[in-house]
Amino acid sequence: MNATTPIIEFKTVSKNFGGVQALRQVSFAVPRGEIHALVGENGAGKSTLIRICGGG
């Protein structure tokens, strides 16, 4: 790995719960050595994205 390789990356992630779309084509990358935060309103999909990251 080099310094430009992200330590985590999502490409066009989508998730539905029944008829409710929780995530729509989310793309997100964190390069090595950087710190990022997920912020947003309740129900924005922050926890859903982190659960997907963890394999759930």
N, CA, C and O atoms as a GROMACS GRO file, in nm:
protein
  224
    1MET      N    1   0.084  -0.119   0.000
    1MET     CA    2   0.000   0.000   0.000
    1MET      C    3   0.087   0.124   0.000
    1MET      O    4   0.194   0.127   0.061
    2ASN      N    5   0.040   0.225  -0.069
    2ASN     CA    6   0.112   0.351  -0.067
    2ASN      C    7   0.025   0.457   0.000
    2ASN      O    8  -0.088   0.430   0.041
    3ALA      N    9   0.077   0.577   0.011
    3ALA     CA   10   0.008   0.685   0.084
    3ALA      C   11  -0.122   0.727   0.018
    3ALA      O   12  -0.208   0.785   0.085
    4THR      N   13  -0.139   0.700  -0.111
    4THR     CA   14  -0.262   0.743  -0.179
    4THR      C   15  -0.371   0.637  -0.177
    4THR      O   16  -0.484   0.664  -0.217
    5THR      N   17  -0.339   0.517  -0.132
    5THR     CA   18  -0.439   0.410  -0.125
    5THR      C   19  -0.530   0.433  -0.006
    5THR      O   20  -0.482   0.444   0.107
    6PRO      N   21  -0.663   0.441  -0.028
    6PRO     CA   22  -0.754   0.462   0.084
    6PRO      C   23  -0.751   0.343   0.181
    6PRO      O   24  -0.733   0.229   0.140
    7ILE      N   25  -0.768   0.373   0.310
    7ILE     CA   26  -0.775   0.263   0.407
    7ILE      C   27  -0.916   0.204   0.410
    7ILE      O   28  -0.936   0.092   0.455
    8ILE      N   29  -1.014   0.283   0.362
    8ILE     CA   30  -1.150   0.234   0.345
    8ILE      C   31  -1.214   0.311   0.231
    8ILE      O   32  -1.191   0.431   0.214
    9GLU      N   33  -1.296   0.239   0.151
    9GLU     CA   34  -1.359   0.303   0.037
    9GLU      C   35  -1.492   0.236   0.007
    9GLU      O   36  -1.501   0.113   0.004
   10PHE      N   37  -1.593   0.316  -0.017
   10PHE     CA   38  -1.724   0.270  -0.061
   10PHE      C   39  -1.748   0.326  -0.200
   10PHE      O   40  -1.716   0.442  -0.226
   11LYS      N   41  -1.802   0.246  -0.289
   11LYS     CA   42  -1.835   0.295  -0.423
   11LYS      C   43  -1.980   0.261  -0.453
   11LYS      O   44  -2.018   0.144  -0.458
   12THR      N   45  -2.059   0.363  -0.473
   12THR     CA   46  -2.202   0.355  -0.510
   12THR      C   47  -2.279   0.252  -0.427
   12THR      O   48  -2.341   0.161  -0.482
   13VAL      N   49  -2.274   0.266  -0.296
   13VAL     CA   50  -2.345   0.178  -0.203
   13VAL      C   51  -2.489   0.225  -0.191
   13VAL      O   52  -2.516   0.343  -0.168
   14SER      N   53  -2.582   0.132  -0.208
   14SER     CA   54  -2.725   0.161  -0.189
   14SER      C   55  -2.783   0.058  -0.094
   14SER      O   56  -2.738  -0.057  -0.090
   15LYS      N   57  -2.884   0.099  -0.017
   15LYS     CA   58  -2.948   0.008   0.079
   15LYS      C   59  -3.093   0.048   0.095
   15LYS      O   60  -3.125   0.165   0.116
   16ASN      N   61  -3.182  -0.051   0.084
   16ASN     CA   62  -3.325  -0.030   0.104
   16ASN      C   63  -3.374  -0.114   0.221
   16ASN      O   64  -3.328  -0.226   0.242
   17PHE      N   65  -3.466  -0.061   0.296
   17PHE     CA   66  -3.538  -0.134   0.400
   17PHE      C   67  -3.685  -0.134   0.359
   17PHE      O   68  -3.757  -0.038   0.386
   18GLY      N   69  -3.727  -0.241   0.294
   18GLY     CA   70  -3.863  -0.242   0.240
   18GLY      C   71  -3.876  -0.133   0.134
   18GLY      O   72  -3.802  -0.133   0.036
   19GLY      N   73  -3.970  -0.042   0.152
   19GLY     CA   74  -3.989   0.066   0.057
   19GLY      C   75  -3.911   0.193   0.090
   19GLY      O   76  -3.924   0.293   0.020
   20VAL      N   77  -3.829   0.189   0.195
   20VAL     CA   78  -3.754   0.308   0.238
   20VAL      C   79  -3.610   0.296   0.190
   20VAL      O   80  -3.542   0.198   0.222
   21GLN      N   81  -3.564   0.394   0.116
   21GLN     CA   82  -3.425   0.393   0.068
   21GLN      C   83  -3.338   0.466   0.171
   21GLN      O   84  -3.348   0.587   0.188
   22ALA      N   85  -3.252   0.389   0.239
   22ALA     CA   86  -3.166   0.445   0.344
   22ALA      C   87  -3.040   0.508   0.286
   22ALA      O   88  -2.996   0.613   0.332
   23LEU      N   89  -2.982   0.445   0.183
   23LEU     CA   90  -2.863   0.496   0.117
   23LEU      C   91  -2.883   0.490  -0.034
   23LEU      O   92  -2.936   0.391  -0.086
   24ARG      N   93  -2.841   0.593  -0.103
   24ARG     CA   94  -2.855   0.596  -0.249
   24ARG      C   95  -2.722   0.635  -0.312
   24ARG      O   96  -2.681   0.751  -0.308
   25GLN      N   97  -2.654   0.537  -0.369
   25GLN     CA   98  -2.529   0.553  -0.442
   25GLN      C   99  -2.426   0.637  -0.364
   25GLN      O  100  -2.375   0.737  -0.415
   26VAL      N  101  -2.397   0.595  -0.242
   26VAL     CA  102  -2.300   0.664  -0.158
   26VAL      C  103  -2.159   0.620  -0.198
   26VAL      O  104  -2.130   0.501  -0.207
   27SER      N  105  -2.072   0.716  -0.221
   27SER     CA  106  -1.930   0.691  -0.244
   27SER      C  107  -1.851   0.771  -0.142
   27SER      O  108  -1.879   0.889  -0.118
   28PHE      N  109  -1.752   0.705  -0.081
   28PHE     CA  110  -1.680   0.767   0.030
   28PHE      C  111  -1.544   0.698   0.042
   28PHE      O  112  -1.538   0.575   0.037
   29ALA      N  113  -1.438   0.773   0.057
   29ALA     CA  114  -1.305   0.715   0.074
   29ALA      C  115  -1.229   0.794   0.180
   29ALA      O  116  -1.241   0.916   0.189
   30VAL      N  117  -1.150   0.722   0.259
   30VAL     CA  118  -1.066   0.785   0.360
   30VAL      C  119  -0.921   0.747   0.329
   30VAL      O  120  -0.881   0.632   0.348
   31PRO      N  121  -0.842   0.844   0.281
   31PRO     CA  122  -0.700   0.816   0.254
   31PRO      C  123  -0.623   0.794   0.384
   31PRO      O  124  -0.661   0.844   0.490
   32ARG      N  125  -0.517   0.718   0.374
   32ARG     CA  126  -0.431   0.690   0.489
   32ARG      C  127  -0.380   0.822   0.549
   32ARG      O  128  -0.337   0.911   0.476
   33GLY      N  129  -0.386   0.834   0.682
   33GLY     CA  130  -0.337   0.952   0.751
   33GLY      C  131  -0.437   1.064   0.765
   33GLY      O  132  -0.406   1.168   0.823
   34GLU      N  133  -0.560   1.045   0.714
   34GLU     CA  134  -0.663   1.149   0.727
   34GLU      C  135  -0.772   1.102   0.822
   34GLU      O  136  -0.792   0.982   0.842
   35ILE      N  137  -0.840   1.198   0.881
   35ILE     CA  138  -0.952   1.171   0.971
   35ILE      C  139  -1.076   1.235   0.911
   35ILE      O  140  -1.074   1.352   0.872
   36HIS      N  141  -1.184   1.158   0.903
   36HIS     CA  142  -1.311   1.208   0.849
   36HIS      C  143  -1.422   1.177   0.949
   36HIS      O  144  -1.407   1.090   1.035
   37ALA      N  145  -1.532   1.247   0.936
   37ALA     CA  146  -1.648   1.225   1.023
   37ALA      C  147  -1.772   1.214   0.936
   37ALA      O  148  -1.784   1.280   0.833
   38LEU      N  149  -1.865   1.130   0.979
   38LEU     CA  150  -1.996   1.121   0.915
   38LEU      C  151  -2.093   1.201   1.000
   38LEU      O  152  -2.113   1.170   1.118
   39VAL      N  153  -2.153   1.302   0.943
   39VAL     CA  154  -2.249   1.384   1.014
   39VAL      C  155  -2.374   1.399   0.931
   39VAL      O  156  -2.370   1.391   0.808
   40GLY      N  157  -2.486   1.420   0.997
   40GLY     CA  158  -2.611   1.441   0.927
   40GLY      C  159  -2.728   1.428   1.022
   40GLY      O  160  -2.713   1.395   1.140
   41GLU      N  161  -2.844   1.454   0.969
   41GLU     CA  162  -2.967   1.447   1.048
   41GLU      C  163  -3.000   1.303   1.085
   41GLU      O  164  -2.946   1.209   1.028
   42ASN      N  165  -3.090   1.289   1.182
   42ASN     CA  166  -3.142   1.157   1.216
   42ASN      C  167  -3.204   1.096   1.092
   42ASN      O  168  -3.278   1.162   1.019
   43GLY      N  169  -3.174   0.969   1.068
   43GLY     CA  170  -3.231   0.900   0.953
   43GLY      C  171  -3.157   0.923   0.823
   43GLY      O  172  -3.205   0.884   0.717
   44ALA      N  173  -3.039   0.986   0.829
   44ALA     CA  174  -2.963   1.016   0.708
   44ALA      C  175  -2.887   0.895   0.654
   44ALA      O  176  -2.843   0.897   0.539
   45GLY      N  177  -2.870   0.790   0.734
   45GLY     CA  178  -2.802   0.669   0.688
   45GLY      C  179  -2.661   0.650   0.743
   45GLY      O  180  -2.589   0.563   0.696
   46LYS      N  181  -2.622   0.730   0.839
   46LYS     CA  182  -2.487   0.720   0.896
   46LYS      C  183  -2.463   0.582   0.957
   46LYS      O  184  -2.364   0.517   0.924
   47SER      N  185  -2.550   0.540   1.043
   47SER     CA  186  -2.534   0.410   1.109
   47SER      C  187  -2.544   0.295   1.009
   47SER      O  188  -2.473   0.195   1.023
   48THR      N  189  -2.629   0.309   0.911
   48THR     CA  190  -2.642   0.206   0.809
   48THR      C  191  -2.511   0.189   0.732
   48THR      O  192  -2.468   0.076   0.707
   49LEU      N  193  -2.448   0.299   0.696
   49LEU     CA  194  -2.320   0.292   0.624
   49LEU      C  195  -2.212   0.224   0.710
   49LEU      O  196  -2.135   0.143   0.659
   50ILE      N  197  -2.206   0.259   0.838
   50ILE     CA  198  -2.107   0.198   0.927
   50ILE      C  199  -2.135   0.050   0.947
   50ILE      O  200  -2.041  -0.029   0.955
   51ARG      N  201  -2.260   0.011   0.956
   51ARG     CA  202  -2.294  -0.132   0.969
   51ARG      C  203  -2.250  -0.209   0.845
   51ARG      O  204  -2.200  -0.320   0.856
   52ILE      N  205  -2.269  -0.151   0.728
   52ILE     CA  206  -2.225  -0.215   0.604
   52ILE      C  207  -2.073  -0.228   0.606
   52ILE      O  208  -2.019  -0.331   0.563
   53CYS      N  209  -2.003  -0.127   0.654
   53CYS     CA  210  -1.858  -0.130   0.664
   53CYS      C  211  -1.812  -0.247   0.752
   53CYS      O  212  -1.711  -0.311   0.724
   54GLY      N  213  -1.886  -0.273   0.857
   54GLY     CA  214  -1.853  -0.381   0.949
   54GLY      C  215  -1.899  -0.518   0.904
   54GLY      O  216  -1.877  -0.617   0.973
   55GLY      N  217  -1.962  -0.525   0.788
   55GLY     CA  218  -2.006  -0.653   0.734
   55GLY      C  219  -2.148  -0.693   0.772
   55GLY      O  220  -2.190  -0.806   0.747
   56GLY      N  221  -2.222  -0.600   0.830
   56GLY     CA  222  -2.358  -0.633   0.873
   56GLY      C  223  -2.465  -0.591   0.779
   56GLY      O  224  -2.583  -0.614   0.806
   0.00000   0.00000   0.00000
